[in-house]
Amino acid sequence: MRVALLTTTQHGHLNPYIPVVNALRAAGAEVSLLLLSADGGVLDERRRRALGEAEVHAVGQVEMAPWSGPPEKIGPMLRSSPVADLTADVLRATAPDFVLVDSLPVTASAMVGARASGVPYGMIWANLGGVCPREHRRGRWAYDEQLGDYLTEHGVLWSTRTHSARSPILNLMPTIPALVGADAVTDDGVRLVGLPGAAGPRGDEVDFPDLDRLDPDRPLVHVSFGTIFYRRPDLLRTVITGAAATGARVVASVGDLAEELALPADVLTAPYLPQREVLDRADVFITHGGYNSVAESIRAATPMLVIPLAVDQPIQAHFVRGAGFGTALEPAAATERAVADAVTDLLDPARDYRARLRAAQPECGDSAARTAELVVSTVRALPRKEEQ
């Protein structure tokens, strides 16, 4: 059995799929990873090692910037992109039995290529957009309309209730009922498979020895705006300073901004942190709301302050707040005082944030193993090629 998984080089998309690739291999599948280079990104050596013996194929280039530019340019950009043809060519050349496509706007052309290739395909999500009611996507509607028109004219199914693509065969949402609740749109074939990633390490984590030297009796706040959206020094400085004003110890992932931020000496910073390890120790997580970060915080039972910056992050903020797993602030409202007040609220045991998160732990599961199980059973149920 040969299975392909198509995603981008963005850490927030590639990271949760490393366990999926390895779970598929453990289930006996030959796996190839098809990578779209997002904004010129590449597969770094740590992540390549974590993928083991899986084949890796570069498919083409996609750009993030147009998805924050004029919406009317999205349709023409998608129709002129070579990614659809490149994806179809790679799939025909590698001839997998099934391809699982990371469903997000920048992979839309690849979805069209997957359908054109004739290879059976399924959808999987790296955010909650695939189950989020469309009224919570109002800020993205103009982009969604362009995307929906493009996909439907090429025969890809489109959910108008969530403004997202669908597969006719398999649709997998790595999430849990405790997070998305009754608000989620799942009655059109979407299956919940547990939170992203596996319960254990991915294999590409970095070291952070300072973590062992922290005072265990002092509240710990972790701050991270991810690997793409972190470059907002004024906001990041305000958030870190506000969190530190509560008396908590702050550990922040700041990319290459450490010198520019000029933070108090008591704040620990690093370009990139072993986030899961830090969250296991943290009392509060201040995040931009990337779904990988949200999922890791839920697994660690760490309450969140979500400050959504772009694209799908307001969707995650909506569900986190609705589940009682944390609170949210718009970036414009994130003053030092507002951040300090939010952190103080999240640290208050009477507010039950951590209790709700702990109650959700039995649902978290191992979504990588569950995804592999469903993909393998789906492929086995497909008609054999000689029967088609």
Contacts in CASP RR format, 6 or more apart in sequence:
PFRMAT RR
TARGET T0000
AUTHOR 0000-0000-0000
METHOD contacts of the structure
MODEL  1
MRVALLTTTQHGHLNPYIPVVNALRAAGAEVSLLLLSADGGVLDERRRRA
LGEAEVHAVGQVEMAPWSGPPEKIGPMLRSSPVADLTADVLRATAPDFVL
VDSLPVTASAMVGARASGVPYGMIWANLGGVCPREHRRGRWAYDEQLGDY
LTEHGVLWSTRTHSARSPILNLMPTIPALVGADAVTDDGVRLVGLPGAAG
PRGDEVDFPDLDRLDPDRPLVHVSFGTIFYRRPDLLRTVITGAAATGARV
VASVGDLAEELALPADVLTAPYLPQREVLDRADVFITHGGYNSVAESIRA
ATPMLVIPLAVDQPIQAHFVRGAGFGTALEPAAATERAVADAVTDLLDPA
RDYRARLRAAQPECGDSAARTAELVVSTVRALPRKEEQ
1 28 0 8 1.000
1 29 0 8 1.000
1 30 0 8 1.000
1 97 0 8 1.000
1 376 0 8 1.000
1 379 0 8 1.000
1 380 0 8 1.000
2 29 0 8 1.000
2 30 0 8 1.000
2 31 0 8 1.000
2 32 0 8 1.000
2 94 0 8 1.000
2 95 0 8 1.000
2 96 0 8 1.000
2 97 0 8 1.000
2 98 0 8 1.000
3 24 0 8 1.000
3 29 0 8 1.000
3 30 0 8 1.000
3 31 0 8 1.000
3 32 0 8 1.000
3 96 0 8 1.000
3 97 0 8 1.000
3 98 0 8 1.000
3 99 0 8 1.000
3 100 0 8 1.000
3 375 0 8 1.000
3 379 0 8 1.000
4 31 0 8 1.000
4 32 0 8 1.000
4 33 0 8 1.000
4 34 0 8 1.000
4 91 0 8 1.000
4 94 0 8 1.000
4 96 0 8 1.000
4 98 0 8 1.000
4 99 0 8 1.000
4 100 0 8 1.000
4 119 0 8 1.000
5 17 0 8 1.000
5 20 0 8 1.000
5 21 0 8 1.000
5 24 0 8 1.000
5 31 0 8 1.000
5 32 0 8 1.000
5 33 0 8 1.000
5 34 0 8 1.000
5 99 0 8 1.000
5 100 0 8 1.000
5 102 0 8 1.000
5 124 0 8 1.000
6 33 0 8 1.000
6 34 0 8 1.000
6 35 0 8 1.000
6 36 0 8 1.000
6 59 0 8 1.000
6 87 0 8 1.000
6 99 0 8 1.000
6 100 0 8 1.000
6 101 0 8 1.000
6 102 0 8 1.000
6 107 0 8 1.000
6 110 0 8 1.000
6 114 0 8 1.000
7 13 0 8 1.000
7 14 0 8 1.000
7 17 0 8 1.000
7 33 0 8 1.000
7 34 0 8 1.000
7 35 0 8 1.000
7 36 0 8 1.000
7 102 0 8 1.000
7 107 0 8 1.000
7 126 0 8 1.000
8 14 0 8 1.000
8 35 0 8 1.000
8 36 0 8 1.000
8 37 0 8 1.000
8 38 0 8 1.000
8 62 0 8 1.000
8 102 0 8 1.000
8 104 0 8 1.000
8 106 0 8 1.000
8 107 0 8 1.000
9 35 0 8 1.000
9 36 0 8 1.000
9 37 0 8 1.000
9 38 0 8 1.000
9 40 0 8 1.000
9 41 0 8 1.000
9 42 0 8 1.000
9 43 0 8 1.000
10 38 0 8 1.000
10 41 0 8 1.000
10 227 0 8 1.000
10 228 0 8 1.000
11 226 0 8 1.000
11 227 0 8 1.000
11 228 0 8 1.000
11 292 0 8 1.000
12 126 0 8 1.000
12 226 0 8 1.000
12 227 0 8 1.000
12 228 0 8 1.000
12 290 0 8 1.000
12 291 0 8 1.000
12 292 0 8 1.000
13 38 0 8 1.000
13 102 0 8 1.000
13 104 0 8 1.000
13 126 0 8 1.000
14 35 0 8 1.000
14 43 0 8 1.000
14 47 0 8 1.000
15 47 0 8 1.000
15 202 0 8 1.000
15 204 0 8 1.000
15 292 0 8 1.000
16 126 0 8 1.000
16 174 0 8 1.000
16 196 0 8 1.000
16 197 0 8 1.000
16 292 0 8 1.000
16 295 0 8 1.000
17 33 0 8 1.000
17 102 0 8 1.000
17 124 0 8 1.000
17 126 0 8 1.000
18 47 0 8 1.000
18 50 0 8 1.000
18 51 0 8 1.000
18 197 0 8 1.000
18 202 0 8 1.000
18 203 0 8 1.000
18 204 0 8 1.000
19 197 0 8 1.000
19 198 0 8 1.000
19 202 0 8 1.000
19 367 0 8 1.000
19 368 0 8 1.000
20 100 0 8 1.000
20 124 0 8 1.000
20 197 0 8 1.000
20 367 0 8 1.000
20 368 0 8 1.000
20 371 0 8 1.000
20 372 0 8 1.000
21 31 0 8 1.000
21 33 0 8 1.000
21 51 0 8 1.000
21 54 0 8 1.000
22 50 0 8 1.000
22 51 0 8 1.000
22 52 0 8 1.000
22 54 0 8 1.000
22 198 0 8 1.000
22 368 0 8 1.000
23 198 0 8 1.000
23 366 0 8 1.000
23 368 0 8 1.000
23 369 0 8 1.000
23 371 0 8 1.000
23 372 0 8 1.000
24 31 0 8 1.000
24 371 0 8 1.000
24 372 0 8 1.000
24 375 0 8 1.000
24 376 0 8 1.000
25 31 0 8 1.000
25 52 0 8 1.000
25 53 0 8 1.000
25 54 0 8 1.000
26 372 0 8 1.000
27 372 0 8 1.000
27 373 0 8 1.000
27 376 0 8 1.000
28 376 0 8 1.000
29 372 0 8 1.000
29 375 0 8 1.000
29 376 0 8 1.000
29 379 0 8 1.000
30 55 0 8 1.000
31 54 0 8 1.000
31 55 0 8 1.000
32 54 0 8 1.000
32 55 0 8 1.000
32 56 0 8 1.000
32 57 0 8 1.000
32 94 0 8 1.000
32 96 0 8 1.000
33 51 0 8 1.000
33 54 0 8 1.000
33 55 0 8 1.000
33 56 0 8 1.000
33 57 0 8 1.000
34 57 0 8 1.000
34 59 0 8 1.000
34 87 0 8 1.000
34 90 0 8 1.000
34 91 0 8 1.000
34 99 0 8 1.000
34 110 0 8 1.000
35 43 0 8 1.000
35 56 0 8 1.000
35 57 0 8 1.000
35 58 0 8 1.000
35 59 0 8 1.000
36 59 0 8 1.000
36 60 0 8 1.000
36 61 0 8 1.000
36 62 0 8 1.000
36 83 0 8 1.000
36 106 0 8 1.000
36 107 0 8 1.000
36 110 0 8 1.000
37 58 0 8 1.000
37 60 0 8 1.000
37 61 0 8 1.000
37 62 0 8 1.000
38 62 0 8 1.000
38 63 0 8 1.000
38 64 0 8 1.000
38 106 0 8 1.000
39 62 0 8 1.000
39 63 0 8 1.000
39 64 0 8 1.000
39 65 0 8 1.000
40 61 0 8 1.000
43 56 0 8 1.000
46 203 0 8 1.000
46 204 0 8 1.000
46 206 0 8 1.000
47 204 0 8 1.000
48 56 0 8 1.000
49 203 0 8 1.000
49 204 0 8 1.000
50 202 0 8 1.000
50 203 0 8 1.000
50 204 0 8 1.000
55 94 0 8 1.000
57 90 0 8 1.000
57 94 0 8 1.000
59 83 0 8 1.000
59 86 0 8 1.000
59 87 0 8 1.000
59 90 0 8 1.000
59 110 0 8 1.000
60 82 0 8 1.000
60 83 0 8 1.000
60 86 0 8 1.000
61 83 0 8 1.000
62 81 0 8 1.000
62 83 0 8 1.000
62 106 0 8 1.000
62 107 0 8 1.000
62 109 0 8 1.000
63 106 0 8 1.000
64 106 0 8 1.000
64 228 0 8 1.000
66 73 0 8 1.000
66 74 0 8 1.000
66 77 0 8 1.000
67 74 0 8 1.000
67 105 0 8 1.000
67 106 0 8 1.000
67 143 0 8 1.000
67 311 0 8 1.000
68 310 0 8 1.000
68 311 0 8 1.000
71 142 0 8 1.000
71 143 0 8 1.000
71 145 0 8 1.000
71 146 0 8 1.000
72 142 0 8 1.000
72 146 0 8 1.000
74 105 0 8 1.000
74 143 0 8 1.000
74 146 0 8 1.000
74 147 0 8 1.000
74 150 0 8 1.000
75 146 0 8 1.000
75 147 0 8 1.000
75 149 0 8 1.000
75 150 0 8 1.000
78 108 0 8 1.000
78 109 0 8 1.000
78 146 0 8 1.000
78 147 0 8 1.000
78 150 0 8 1.000
79 150 0 8 1.000
81 109 0 8 1.000
83 109 0 8 1.000
83 110 0 8 1.000
83 113 0 8 1.000
84 109 0 8 1.000
84 110 0 8 1.000
84 112 0 8 1.000
84 113 0 8 1.000
84 116 0 8 1.000
84 154 0 8 1.000
85 113 0 8 1.000
87 109 0 8 1.000
87 110 0 8 1.000
87 112 0 8 1.000
87 113 0 8 1.000
87 114 0 8 1.000
87 117 0 8 1.000
88 113 0 8 1.000
88 114 0 8 1.000
88 116 0 8 1.000
88 117 0 8 1.000
91 99 0 8 1.000
91 113 0 8 1.000
91 114 0 8 1.000
91 117 0 8 1.000
91 118 0 8 1.000
91 119 0 8 1.000
92 117 0 8 1.000
92 119 0 8 1.000
95 119 0 8 1.000
96 119 0 8 1.000
97 119 0 8 1.000
97 120 0 8 1.000
97 379 0 8 1.000
97 382 0 8 1.000
98 119 0 8 1.000
98 120 0 8 1.000
98 121 0 8 1.000
98 122 0 8 1.000
98 375 0 8 1.000
98 378 0 8 1.000
98 379 0 8 1.000
98 382 0 8 1.000
99 114 0 8 1.000
99 117 0 8 1.000
99 119 0 8 1.000
99 120 0 8 1.000
99 121 0 8 1.000
99 122 0 8 1.000
100 121 0 8 1.000
100 122 0 8 1.000
100 123 0 8 1.000
100 124 0 8 1.000
100 170 0 8 1.000
100 172 0 8 1.000
100 371 0 8 1.000
100 375 0 8 1.000
101 107 0 8 1.000
101 110 0 8 1.000
101 111 0 8 1.000
101 114 0 8 1.000
101 121 0 8 1.000
101 122 0 8 1.000
101 123 0 8 1.000
101 124 0 8 1.000
101 167 0 8 1.000
102 124 0 8 1.000
102 125 0 8 1.000
102 126 0 8 1.000
103 111 0 8 1.000
103 123 0 8 1.000
103 124 0 8 1.000
103 125 0 8 1.000
103 130 0 8 1.000
103 164 0 8 1.000
103 165 0 8 1.000
104 125 0 8 1.000
104 126 0 8 1.000
104 127 0 8 1.000
104 312 0 8 1.000
105 143 0 8 1.000
105 147 0 8 1.000
108 147 0 8 1.000
108 150 0 8 1.000
108 151 0 8 1.000
108 165 0 8 1.000
111 121 0 8 1.000
111 123 0 8 1.000
111 151 0 8 1.000
111 156 0 8 1.000
111 165 0 8 1.000
112 150 0 8 1.000
112 151 0 8 1.000
112 154 0 8 1.000
112 156 0 8 1.000
114 121 0 8 1.000
115 121 0 8 1.000
115 154 0 8 1.000
115 155 0 8 1.000
115 156 0 8 1.000
116 154 0 8 1.000
120 169 0 8 1.000
120 379 0 8 1.000
120 382 0 8 1.000
121 167 0 8 1.000
121 169 0 8 1.000
122 167 0 8 1.000
122 169 0 8 1.000
122 170 0 8 1.000
122 171 0 8 1.000
122 172 0 8 1.000
123 165 0 8 1.000
123 166 0 8 1.000
123 167 0 8 1.000
123 170 0 8 1.000
123 171 0 8 1.000
123 172 0 8 1.000
124 171 0 8 1.000
124 172 0 8 1.000
124 173 0 8 1.000
124 174 0 8 1.000
124 371 0 8 1.000
125 131 0 8 1.000
125 164 0 8 1.000
125 172 0 8 1.000
125 173 0 8 1.000
125 174 0 8 1.000
126 174 0 8 1.000
126 196 0 8 1.000
126 291 0 8 1.000
126 292 0 8 1.000
127 290 0 8 1.000
127 291 0 8 1.000
127 312 0 8 1.000
127 315 0 8 1.000
127 316 0 8 1.000
128 173 0 8 1.000
128 175 0 8 1.000
128 179 0 8 1.000
128 180 0 8 1.000
128 184 0 8 1.000
128 291 0 8 1.000
128 312 0 8 1.000
128 315 0 8 1.000
128 316 0 8 1.000
128 319 0 8 1.000
129 137 0 8 1.000
129 162 0 8 1.000
129 163 0 8 1.000
129 164 0 8 1.000
129 312 0 8 1.000
129 315 0 8 1.000
130 159 0 8 1.000
130 162 0 8 1.000
130 164 0 8 1.000
130 173 0 8 1.000
130 185 0 8 1.000
130 190 0 8 1.000
131 162 0 8 1.000
131 173 0 8 1.000
131 175 0 8 1.000
131 180 0 8 1.000
131 184 0 8 1.000
131 185 0 8 1.000
131 186 0 8 1.000
131 190 0 8 1.000
132 162 0 8 1.000
132 183 0 8 1.000
132 184 0 8 1.000
132 185 0 8 1.000
132 315 0 8 1.000
132 318 0 8 1.000
132 319 0 8 1.000
133 161 0 8 1.000
133 162 0 8 1.000
133 183 0 8 1.000
133 185 0 8 1.000
134 141 0 8 1.000
134 144 0 8 1.000
134 160 0 8 1.000
134 161 0 8 1.000
134 162 0 8 1.000
134 163 0 8 1.000
136 314 0 8 1.000
136 315 0 8 1.000
136 318 0 8 1.000
137 144 0 8 1.000
137 162 0 8 1.000
137 163 0 8 1.000
137 315 0 8 1.000
139 314 0 8 1.000
140 163 0 8 1.000
140 311 0 8 1.000
141 163 0 8 1.000
144 163 0 8 1.000
147 163 0 8 1.000
148 158 0 8 1.000
148 163 0 8 1.000
148 165 0 8 1.000
151 157 0 8 1.000
151 158 0 8 1.000
151 165 0 8 1.000
152 158 0 8 1.000
156 165 0 8 1.000
156 166 0 8 1.000
157 165 0 8 1.000
157 166 0 8 1.000
157 167 0 8 1.000
157 168 0 8 1.000
158 164 0 8 1.000
158 165 0 8 1.000
158 166 0 8 1.000
159 165 0 8 1.000
159 166 0 8 1.000
159 185 0 8 1.000
159 188 0 8 1.000
161 185 0 8 1.000
161 188 0 8 1.000
162 185 0 8 1.000
166 188 0 8 1.000
166 189 0 8 1.000
166 190 0 8 1.000
169 378 0 8 1.000
169 382 0 8 1.000
170 191 0 8 1.000
170 374 0 8 1.000
170 375 0 8 1.000
170 378 0 8 1.000
171 188 0 8 1.000
171 189 0 8 1.000
171 190 0 8 1.000
171 191 0 8 1.000
172 190 0 8 1.000
172 191 0 8 1.000
172 193 0 8 1.000
172 371 0 8 1.000
172 374 0 8 1.000
173 184 0 8 1.000
173 186 0 8 1.000
173 190 0 8 1.000
173 191 0 8 1.000
173 192 0 8 1.000
173 193 0 8 1.000
174 192 0 8 1.000
174 193 0 8 1.000
174 194 0 8 1.000
174 195 0 8 1.000
174 196 0 8 1.000
174 197 0 8 1.000
174 295 0 8 1.000
174 367 0 8 1.000
174 371 0 8 1.000
175 184 0 8 1.000
175 192 0 8 1.000
175 193 0 8 1.000
175 194 0 8 1.000
175 195 0 8 1.000
175 295 0 8 1.000
176 192 0 8 1.000
176 194 0 8 1.000
176 195 0 8 1.000
176 298 0 8 1.000
176 360 0 8 1.000
176 363 0 8 1.000
176 364 0 8 1.000
176 365 0 8 1.000
177 184 0 8 1.000
177 192 0 8 1.000
177 363 0 8 1.000
178 323 0 8 1.000
178 356 0 8 1.000
178 359 0 8 1.000
178 360 0 8 1.000
178 363 0 8 1.000
179 195 0 8 1.000
179 298 0 8 1.000
179 319 0 8 1.000
179 320 0 8 1.000
179 323 0 8 1.000
179 325 0 8 1.000
179 360 0 8 1.000
180 192 0 8 1.000
180 319 0 8 1.000
180 323 0 8 1.000
181 319 0 8 1.000
181 323 0 8 1.000
183 319 0 8 1.000
183 322 0 8 1.000
184 192 0 8 1.000
186 192 0 8 1.000
191 374 0 8 1.000
193 367 0 8 1.000
193 370 0 8 1.000
193 371 0 8 1.000
193 374 0 8 1.000
194 363 0 8 1.000
194 364 0 8 1.000
194 365 0 8 1.000
194 366 0 8 1.000
194 367 0 8 1.000
194 370 0 8 1.000
195 295 0 8 1.000
195 298 0 8 1.000
195 299 0 8 1.000
195 364 0 8 1.000
195 365 0 8 1.000
195 367 0 8 1.000
196 291 0 8 1.000
196 292 0 8 1.000
196 295 0 8 1.000
196 367 0 8 1.000
197 295 0 8 1.000
197 366 0 8 1.000
197 367 0 8 1.000
197 368 0 8 1.000
198 366 0 8 1.000
198 367 0 8 1.000
198 368 0 8 1.000
198 369 0 8 1.000
199 299 0 8 1.000
199 364 0 8 1.000
199 365 0 8 1.000
199 366 0 8 1.000
201 276 0 8 1.000
205 274 0 8 1.000
205 276 0 8 1.000
205 277 0 8 1.000
206 272 0 8 1.000
206 273 0 8 1.000
206 274 0 8 1.000
207 274 0 8 1.000
208 270 0 8 1.000
208 273 0 8 1.000
208 274 0 8 1.000
208 277 0 8 1.000
208 278 0 8 1.000
210 251 0 8 1.000
210 268 0 8 1.000
211 251 0 8 1.000
211 274 0 8 1.000
211 277 0 8 1.000
211 278 0 8 1.000
211 281 0 8 1.000
214 220 0 8 1.000
214 249 0 8 1.000
214 251 0 8 1.000
214 268 0 8 1.000
214 281 0 8 1.000
215 249 0 8 1.000
218 247 0 8 1.000
218 248 0 8 1.000
218 249 0 8 1.000
219 246 0 8 1.000
219 247 0 8 1.000
219 248 0 8 1.000
219 249 0 8 1.000
219 283 0 8 1.000
219 284 0 8 1.000
219 347 0 8 1.000
220 248 0 8 1.000
220 249 0 8 1.000
220 250 0 8 1.000
220 251 0 8 1.000
220 281 0 8 1.000
220 282 0 8 1.000
220 283 0 8 1.000
220 284 0 8 1.000
221 243 0 8 1.000
221 244 0 8 1.000
221 246 0 8 1.000
221 248 0 8 1.000
221 249 0 8 1.000
221 250 0 8 1.000
221 251 0 8 1.000
221 282 0 8 1.000
221 283 0 8 1.000
221 284 0 8 1.000
221 285 0 8 1.000
221 286 0 8 1.000
221 343 0 8 1.000
222 250 0 8 1.000
222 251 0 8 1.000
222 252 0 8 1.000
222 253 0 8 1.000
222 273 0 8 1.000
222 275 0 8 1.000
222 278 0 8 1.000
222 279 0 8 1.000
222 282 0 8 1.000
222 284 0 8 1.000
222 285 0 8 1.000
222 286 0 8 1.000
222 302 0 8 1.000
223 236 0 8 1.000
223 239 0 8 1.000
223 240 0 8 1.000
223 243 0 8 1.000
223 250 0 8 1.000
223 251 0 8 1.000
223 252 0 8 1.000
223 253 0 8 1.000
223 285 0 8 1.000
223 286 0 8 1.000
223 287 0 8 1.000
224 230 0 8 1.000
224 252 0 8 1.000
224 253 0 8 1.000
224 273 0 8 1.000
224 275 0 8 1.000
224 285 0 8 1.000
224 286 0 8 1.000
224 287 0 8 1.000
224 288 0 8 1.000
224 293 0 8 1.000
225 232 0 8 1.000
225 235 0 8 1.000
225 236 0 8 1.000
225 253 0 8 1.000
225 287 0 8 1.000
225 288 0 8 1.000
225 307 0 8 1.000
225 309 0 8 1.000
226 253 0 8 1.000
226 287 0 8 1.000
226 288 0 8 1.000
226 290 0 8 1.000
226 293 0 8 1.000
227 255 0 8 1.000
227 272 0 8 1.000
229 288 0 8 1.000
229 309 0 8 1.000
229 310 0 8 1.000
229 313 0 8 1.000
230 236 0 8 1.000
230 253 0 8 1.000
230 254 0 8 1.000
230 255 0 8 1.000
230 257 0 8 1.000
230 288 0 8 1.000
231 257 0 8 1.000
232 309 0 8 1.000
232 331 0 8 1.000
233 257 0 8 1.000
233 260 0 8 1.000
233 261 0 8 1.000
235 307 0 8 1.000
235 331 0 8 1.000
235 334 0 8 1.000
236 252 0 8 1.000
236 254 0 8 1.000
236 257 0 8 1.000
236 261 0 8 1.000
237 261 0 8 1.000
237 262 0 8 1.000
237 263 0 8 1.000
238 334 0 8 1.000
238 335 0 8 1.000
238 336 0 8 1.000
238 339 0 8 1.000
239 286 0 8 1.000
239 307 0 8 1.000
239 334 0 8 1.000
239 339 0 8 1.000
240 250 0 8 1.000
240 252 0 8 1.000
240 261 0 8 1.000
240 263 0 8 1.000
240 267 0 8 1.000
241 263 0 8 1.000
241 264 0 8 1.000
241 336 0 8 1.000
242 336 0 8 1.000
242 337 0 8 1.000
242 339 0 8 1.000
242 340 0 8 1.000
242 343 0 8 1.000
243 250 0 8 1.000
243 284 0 8 1.000
243 286 0 8 1.000
243 339 0 8 1.000
243 340 0 8 1.000
243 343 0 8 1.000
244 250 0 8 1.000
244 264 0 8 1.000
244 266 0 8 1.000
244 267 0 8 1.000
245 336 0 8 1.000
245 340 0 8 1.000
246 340 0 8 1.000
246 343 0 8 1.000
246 344 0 8 1.000
246 347 0 8 1.000
248 283 0 8 1.000
248 284 0 8 1.000
248 343 0 8 1.000
248 347 0 8 1.000
249 266 0 8 1.000
249 268 0 8 1.000
250 266 0 8 1.000
250 267 0 8 1.000
250 268 0 8 1.000
251 267 0 8 1.000
251 268 0 8 1.000
251 269 0 8 1.000
251 270 0 8 1.000
251 273 0 8 1.000
251 278 0 8 1.000
251 282 0 8 1.000
252 263 0 8 1.000
252 267 0 8 1.000
252 268 0 8 1.000
252 269 0 8 1.000
252 270 0 8 1.000
253 269 0 8 1.000
253 270 0 8 1.000
253 271 0 8 1.000
253 272 0 8 1.000
253 273 0 8 1.000
253 275 0 8 1.000
254 261 0 8 1.000
254 269 0 8 1.000
254 270 0 8 1.000
254 271 0 8 1.000
255 270 0 8 1.000
255 271 0 8 1.000
255 272 0 8 1.000
256 271 0 8 1.000
258 269 0 8 1.000
258 271 0 8 1.000
261 269 0 8 1.000
263 269 0 8 1.000
275 293 0 8 1.000
275 296 0 8 1.000
276 296 0 8 1.000
276 299 0 8 1.000
276 300 0 8 1.000
279 285 0 8 1.000
279 296 0 8 1.000
279 297 0 8 1.000
279 299 0 8 1.000
279 300 0 8 1.000
279 302 0 8 1.000
280 300 0 8 1.000
282 300 0 8 1.000
282 302 0 8 1.000
283 302 0 8 1.000
283 303 0 8 1.000
283 346 0 8 1.000
283 347 0 8 1.000
284 302 0 8 1.000
284 303 0 8 1.000
284 304 0 8 1.000
284 305 0 8 1.000
284 343 0 8 1.000
284 346 0 8 1.000
284 347 0 8 1.000
285 293 0 8 1.000
285 297 0 8 1.000
285 300 0 8 1.000
285 302 0 8 1.000
285 303 0 8 1.000
285 304 0 8 1.000
285 305 0 8 1.000
286 304 0 8 1.000
286 305 0 8 1.000
286 307 0 8 1.000
286 339 0 8 1.000
286 343 0 8 1.000
287 293 0 8 1.000
287 294 0 8 1.000
287 297 0 8 1.000
287 304 0 8 1.000
287 305 0 8 1.000
287 306 0 8 1.000
287 307 0 8 1.000
288 306 0 8 1.000
288 307 0 8 1.000
288 308 0 8 1.000
288 309 0 8 1.000
288 313 0 8 1.000
289 304 0 8 1.000
289 306 0 8 1.000
289 307 0 8 1.000
289 308 0 8 1.000
289 309 0 8 1.000
289 313 0 8 1.000
289 316 0 8 1.000
289 317 0 8 1.000
289 320 0 8 1.000
290 312 0 8 1.000
290 313 0 8 1.000
290 316 0 8 1.000
291 312 0 8 1.000
291 316 0 8 1.000
294 304 0 8 1.000
294 306 0 8 1.000
294 316 0 8 1.000
294 320 0 8 1.000
297 303 0 8 1.000
297 304 0 8 1.000
297 325 0 8 1.000
298 325 0 8 1.000
298 357 0 8 1.000
298 360 0 8 1.000
298 364 0 8 1.000
299 361 0 8 1.000
299 364 0 8 1.000
301 354 0 8 1.000
301 357 0 8 1.000
301 358 0 8 1.000
301 361 0 8 1.000
302 354 0 8 1.000
302 357 0 8 1.000
303 325 0 8 1.000
303 326 0 8 1.000
303 346 0 8 1.000
303 353 0 8 1.000
303 354 0 8 1.000
303 357 0 8 1.000
304 320 0 8 1.000
304 325 0 8 1.000
304 326 0 8 1.000
304 327 0 8 1.000
304 346 0 8 1.000
305 326 0 8 1.000
305 327 0 8 1.000
305 328 0 8 1.000
305 329 0 8 1.000
305 339 0 8 1.000
305 342 0 8 1.000
305 343 0 8 1.000
305 346 0 8 1.000
306 313 0 8 1.000
306 316 0 8 1.000
306 317 0 8 1.000
306 320 0 8 1.000
306 321 0 8 1.000
306 326 0 8 1.000
306 327 0 8 1.000
306 328 0 8 1.000
306 329 0 8 1.000
307 328 0 8 1.000
307 329 0 8 1.000
307 330 0 8 1.000
307 331 0 8 1.000
307 334 0 8 1.000
308 314 0 8 1.000
308 316 0 8 1.000
308 317 0 8 1.000
308 328 0 8 1.000
308 330 0 8 1.000
308 331 0 8 1.000
309 331 0 8 1.000
317 328 0 8 1.000
318 328 0 8 1.000
320 326 0 8 1.000
320 327 0 8 1.000
320 328 0 8 1.000
321 327 0 8 1.000
321 328 0 8 1.000
323 356 0 8 1.000
323 360 0 8 1.000
324 353 0 8 1.000
324 356 0 8 1.000
325 353 0 8 1.000
325 356 0 8 1.000
325 357 0 8 1.000
325 360 0 8 1.000
326 346 0 8 1.000
326 353 0 8 1.000
327 342 0 8 1.000
327 345 0 8 1.000
327 346 0 8 1.000
329 338 0 8 1.000
329 339 0 8 1.000
329 342 0 8 1.000
345 351 0 8 1.000
346 353 0 8 1.000
END
